[in-house]
């Protein structure tokens, strides 16, 4: 029996062990998509206790606590921070098979040097030991970034953001990590969303322009995109719950847009027409500026109406959608490619049934002298666990070129989540190592090491900057 989470955790072969410890382990991190708050980086935020940094805003942990029967008071409610930590400690021993068990103990081990497993028995001791480190002089947002060897952070930012904290960080010559904004215009795309007209009004104010027609909307979005680019933006991001593709004229979409501004109800067809033309227009803008476009596909959000009204969005009540995506994404990419305006694109699916769809889709639009121009992104959200990552890697390697893969990202709101890169790297090395050990690939450590280092860091660094 192997010791829990030893140095060779998740590494089942000698080849995997060599690949991880000699090639993957010490590579820098490029976290090109996350939800960290740039304000906390700019101000080098310090934290009061482990609950604030560990449980605050972490809907992964919240979901497990609800499933265990923990009252909401101890999750998002007014219980004390120690009571919330106690509640999570109560759940921990019962998370067998859940990636949260691995993630949590990796975080305790790497940031706090704690080898013991968290449980009601160890709760008080771990609480005190973590907080002693958190309250020391060497623990802050930037200290965690530095400790994790992070060289690039791509935050997620709305077009109306003034990017004041990114600008502040960029002027700090003493901070050895690029923190770049990512352009995420979801609120401008989701014409059916509540408050759409109010948002468009706010968007116009950023450029002192009244947006009362669709052409003006596109002009303002392009101005905001240029502002983002001027301040270091290289990546864009979109959450597409459903991938729409329904062609329409500019005049049709202009009429649809004006209906939405007037608060009129739109048909599904009208929503699809607006989304399609807007995505194509934005894609062309991205291509012109040599940007990376990310498409996150297939979330079914805010399922629990009662809890949405009580707590709002992004608190653990989202799940996997099962809609069809192949035709929509094919037509969208082709509409951009047909005029040679398809930007570098990373496709993520939330439903693992779509792994092979994306694994084959990316091959339709490669080329242009860019290795891996169209990417099948790492296992996302519910798939960023061992089985989900292995299935994504298998689909990509069998249907495309895993050697050109741009690798892992945290997609997280926590500075402790960089251990997920370690988790990914161990799984990657084990997957590649098994191919070698099974005689499916030669044991050529020179090329194997190069492939591992590229997936861990070099590929994404070149992909963003080329």
Beta strands, then each sheet from edge to edge (+ up, - down):
strand 1: 29-31
strand 2: 150-154
strand 3: 178-180
strand 4: 182-183
strand 5: 235-240
strand 6: 292-297
strand 7: 299-300
strand 8: 319-320
strand 9: 344-349
strand 10: 374-376
sheet 1: 1+ 2+ 3+
sheet 2: 4+ 5+ 6+ 9+ 10+
sheet 3: 7+ 8-
end
